[in-house]
């Protein structure tokens, strides 16, 4: 979705960095599961349908999990800055837990409260 949906550029103000990180994480997963046909199919599809993905994939980035601050632009509440923690759940299963959080009392926390209220 990141590479095939043009709306993603609006959602991620730091799209180029985010795209590079996504490809690096995918390459890491592909290294763990080199015989996974679904994964190979996804990589092939993205390579054919997205020149941007193909260029990043050819650069051979490999990513690790960690903590970052991610910026988003949500169509309803505008800009958000959220902390992102990525942790491996099982080294051999390829599972990761991604936790997004806003700083307490920040504009992003207020925006998340507005979003939560809009779905009740």
SULDA-V528301 format. One line per field, one symbol per residue. ss: DSSP state (h for helix, s for strand, l for the rest). phi: phi as a letter, one per 30 degrees, with the letter a starting at -180 (. if undefined). burial: b if it has 9 or more other ideal C-beta (glycine too) atoms within 8 Angstrom, else e. A space follows every 10 residues. Layout:
ss=???
phi=???
burial=???
This chain:
ss=lllllllhhh hlllhhhhhh hhhhhhhhhh hhllllhhhh hhhhhhhhhl hhhhhhhhll llllllssss sssslllsss ssssssssss llllssssss slllllhhhh hhhhhhhhll
phi=.ecccddddd dceceddddd dddddddddd ddbdcddddd dddddddddb ddeedddddi dbccdlcbcc cbbddccidb bbdbccbddb eccicbcccc acdeicdddd ddddddddcd
burial=eebeeeebee ebeebeebbb bbbbbbbbbb eebeeeeebb ebbeebbeeb eebbebbeee bebeeeeeeb bbbbeeeebb bbbbebeeee eeeeebeeee ebbeebebbe bbebbeeeee
